[in-house]
Amino acid sequence: MSKITINVDSDELKILEKRAKKNLLSVREQIEDIIRRSCVSGKGPKYSRLKPDERLISIFSREKRGNWRKKKKKN
């Protein structure tokens, strides 16, 4: 495992802490999760289906399929 140092603004840290608390993670674990998910979603062709490295992610994740727009009401 490699170590990486990043500088996070206090406002960004508050957001990360809130998000980590919501996900029952520590701030460090939350940052690792964000980076891991980013790597999983960024590899391979963009048109391929999401193939996460963990089964739980595939169970609770949804793919974005097309543009869903609200239909305009006709007067």
N, C-alpha and C positions, 0 to 999 in steps of 0.2 A: 504494500500500500504506500502510495506517495503522499506527501503532505504538500498542500497548497495554501498559501496565505492570501486572503482577500480582505479588502477594506469595505466595510458596510456602513453606510450612513445611519444615524440614529433612527430616522424615520423608517428606513428600510428594515432595520433590525426589529422595530416594533411590529411591522407587518409580518416578518418572519416568525416572531415569537407568537403572535396571535394565530397564525396559520399552523404552527407546530403544536400549539395547545389544542387547537381544534382537531388535529390528526393524532393526538396523544403521542407526540414525538418530542425529542429535544430539538433545539435549534440546529445543532450539528446534524442530527439524523434527517431533519427536514431539508436542509441544504443538500445532503447526499441524495435524498429521494428526488429532489427537483433535478439535479444533474443527471441522475440515472435515467429518469423518465425522458429527459431531453435527449440523451444519447440513444435510447431505444426508439423514440419516435423519429429521430433524425437519420437513422441508418437505412440504407436500401432505397429503392425507388419510391417516389412519393405516392404513386398510384397503388402500391401493394397494401394488403391488409396489415393492420397492426399485429405484430407478433412479439408481445412482451416476453421478457425473460422470467417473469413470475406468473404463476397461474392466477393468483388473486387479482392482479392488475387486469388480466383479460376478462375476469368475471365482472368486475365493477367498472370497467371502462367502456365508453361508447365511442364509436367512430362517427365522424361527421360525414354525412352523405348528402351531398348536393346543397343547393341553396333553398332554404325553407323561408318563403316570404309570406307575409300575411296577405290574404286576398282582400282587395279593396271592395267595399260595399258600393253597389250601384244605387243611386238615389232614385 
